[in-house]
Amino acid sequence: MKTEQIQIYEFTVFSGRNIYSHRPVIKMVVNIGKYGEIPTNEIPGFNKKLLELFPGLKTNCCSLGYEGGFVQRLREGTYMAHVLEHVILEMQYMLGYQVSFGKTRAVSENDVYSLAYEYQNEVCGQECGKAAVFILNQLLAGEEVAIEQFFDYLKKISLEAELGPSTSAIVDEAKRRGIPITRIGNESLVRLGYGKHSRLIESTLTDATSCISADISCNKQLTKFLLNENKIPVPFGKIVYSEISALMVADQIGTPVVIKPFDGNQGKGVHLCLKNEKEIKEAFRDAAKYSKGIIVEKYVSGRDFRILVVGGKVRAVSERLPASVIGDGVHTVRELVGITNQDPDRGEQHEKPLTKICLDSVAESILAKNGMSAEFIPEQGQEVILRENANLSTGGTAVDCTDIIHPENIEIAEKAAATIGLDIAGIDVVSENISESILDTGGAVVEVNTAPGIRMHLYPSKGTPRSVDRDIVNMLFPDENSMRFPIVSVTGTNGKTTVVRLIQHILSLTGKTVGMTSTSGTFVGNKCVCRGDNSGPRSARSLLSNKAVEAAVLETARGGIVREGLGYDLADVGVITNITEDHLGIDGVDTLEDLAFIKSLVVEAVKKEGAAVLNAEDAMTPYILNRVKVRTVLFSKDTDAIKPYYALGRIFVFQHKGKIQIQDGPVLQDVVPVEEIPITVHGMIECNIENALAATSALYALGVPIDIIRAGLKSFTDNTGRFHLFALHGIRVLLDYGHNPAGYEKAIQVCKKLGGNALAGVIGVPGDRMDRAVKAVGKQCAQAFDRLYIKEDRDLRGRKSGEIAGILYHTVMEENFPKGAVKLIEDELEALKSAIEDAKEDDLIVAFYEKFEPLKDYLESVGAVAVDPMEIEQAVRQKVQASGR
């Protein structure tokens, strides 16, 4: 029975580049129930009500490409999933987010749809999705919709989820320089860059700020002690814990005094120029709301200045003015506050250059102190002060004074920041004139702030804006090397793991600590830091956060791309080894073109100065080339395969007369003879020739010198789990990760070259392959092997127990394979043991494993010895000579 309402099934957030868009998107799966059969033009009054609620939809182009296109679709009749997509985007747009991408498609015939829509604020994006479903359901039920209430809520939660203004400014500057950004959690903690040179920031607090320095700056009395010790003028004062003590200290140092929390921030609980017992008591009670310890210090008269020190240098100076309104002789203070707050530059919190003035109890207390109230009508031009502190967070304004600060004040500010140990500091100075030395005028440093806000410098109410966000990024990333982090991303059907291992090995010869993710684990240098299949985006993100890593090589599997997108922003080089039939019939991927579309994201997400590496022999390469926007390197074992691409002016890496060569324009360079590359076993393992060509292409595109590429290809021997040969009591056992028809074909080719008395196969196929792929493997094995041991993976991947093994068995039987020469043993290790028990002298067993380690451990436990790759070809030659051929 079809549902009466739209129902949400799931949300998936793609925070990076993904198969839907190069911008962040949310995928929402919904069931639209009976409205899968009812178009909008058949729902009475729906179109009219929808456009009344969301008038912006009238100008929406939709897929028709012209203004009003969506309205035309409504009138012609479109379906509710499509409407939902546009409403979600419109709601985000109404909240101030510039989003436009959306895509809707049917998931099944049961009215289930997948909507992918762009977002900029993740919380806002998800909540708009929920709210849009609720609103449409109300409209369809003929109920009234209180749209204002929805938007009040959405504005609030969107604002709470935004980065703070200082963090946003720094992030935007980093983006302009191509520095990748990773938000950590839902607060304002952000990682800039990757690996060794990555930096953490939260507002203007950086990972270089020690806990001690931060604690000192929060302890105002301790800060004053250290500044005074370093001959920096500070107001005299003491810390107290009771009203009576506050009165006693005020009496000792003489009024007027200042009272403030010893560990406060944002001007909370700060009271200036207190002259009598009543004011002191009231101020103490308010300050005590924010801290147990209260500072009572001598009031220094003068104007309030903030000096920003970044990296030991003064970068900006602002005079801070407290929240106030100017009378016009007509309006009350309350009305003037309302008028002032209509300024588009004022926001609720920190989202705008200025913050709205709050006429709260603090403001009313200050008004009362000056003989006024919120209903008082000030005269024309009369300034009414509403705060004693001048913080922007309480509605204050700022005037830039950077060009007029006295040199001695600069020295004092820089010395104050160094004394506390802060790389970024806000030095608060009270002085009658910042252009005169406070040593001469009696001014003082009243605070040193960790994580100072930078809105006042970026957007002063008067004066020149200062690009302090640029100064901060310059400090965090002082040169080009600190910003550059080489990334190579490798995808394809076969050969990915070998290619990333080769690239990691050779790139490490340049002196860098190279991280690698792969199906065999995550590695930093030669150390495995996480075992298992780590070819997805989460593993990539984890590696890129590792401070030991100076470059990364990432195996990027199809499944991770589909489920979560890429785990990085842009690579320097993207590699696609090949596209063959694998994983079809999963996640809506039914054809080779579908698979190529997904994997092409790896070569699309490349820096503009980067490169894409493609296999010239692969049938899908022409399709992928149309999606590539950067320079391309094409590789091939067969020089004939690259001829059709000559006119395109690409870089070519190929095998010719037994050598790997590079053709870059008119320059032809020899790299290395194939027979000197150990993993090719003197050219016998052809797929590893392809892998060597792919790796060479990526490294050349990355700018690695030819001599280092040559040395790396010749010295790489540890290709664990790939064509891994063991000798055991006169028989040989080959372990390989063939898991699709192409992988089996390459392994069978190698086995034929290795020869032997009889060839036995321990075979299986992962459960997420289509039946036709499983049957194709069965046919290959029936034709190639003398004995077969059919096993099954422990991870069934959605199949029933015995299902894959059954398909293989029946296929083999249909190929007239001798019934007595095949055994069905579902456990992988037991199947290998059986094959070894049945083996005779000089037999070769090849096991296509799911888990390498258990099989390797077993072989070693029974005395098997790994065969050096360079010895294999010699053994083959000896067999040929012994046979007289």
Secondary structure, 3 states (H helix, E strand, C coil): CCCCCCEEEEEEEECCCCCCCCCCEEEEEEECHHHHCCCHHHCCCHHHHHHHHCHHHHHCCHHHCCCCHHHHHHHHCCCHHHHHHHHHHHHHHHCCCCCCCEEEEECCCCCEEEEEEECCCHHHHHHHHHHHHHHHHHHHCCCCCCHHHHHHHHHHHHHHHCCCHHHHHHHHHHHHCCCCEEECCCCCEEEECCHHHCEEEECCEECCCCHHHHHHHHCHHHHHHHHHHCCCCCCCEEEECCHHHHHHHHHHHCCCEEEEECCCCCCCCCEEEECCHHHHHHHHHHHCCCCCCEEEEECCCCEEEEEEEECCEEEEEEEEECCEEECCCCCCHHHHHHHHHCCCCEECCCCCCEECCCCCHHHHHHHHHCCCCCCCCCCCCCEEECCCCCCHHHCCEEEECHHHCCHHHHHHHHHHHHHHCCCEEEEEEEECCCCCCHHHHCCEEEEEEECCCCHHHHCCCECCCCCHHHHHHHHHCCCHHHHCCCEEEEECCCCHHHHHHHHHHHHHCCCCCEEEEECCEEEECCEEEECCCCCCHHHHHHHHCCCCCCEEEEECCHHHHHHHCCCCCCEEEEEECCCCCCCCCECCECCHHHHHHHHCHHHHCEEEEEEEEEECCCCCHHHHHCCCCCEEEEEECCHHHHHHHHHHCCEEEEEECCEEEEEECCEEEEEEEHHHCHHHCCCCCHHHHHHHHHHHHHHHHHCCCHHHHHHHHHHCCCCCCCCEEEEECCEEEEEECCCCHHHHHHHHHHHHHHCCCCEEEEECCCCCCCHHHHHHHHHHHHHHCCEEEECCCCCCCCCCCCHHHHHHHHHHHHCCCCHHHEEECCCHHHHHHHHHHHCCCCCEEEEECCCHHHHHHHHHHCCCEECCHHHHHHHHHHHHHHCCC
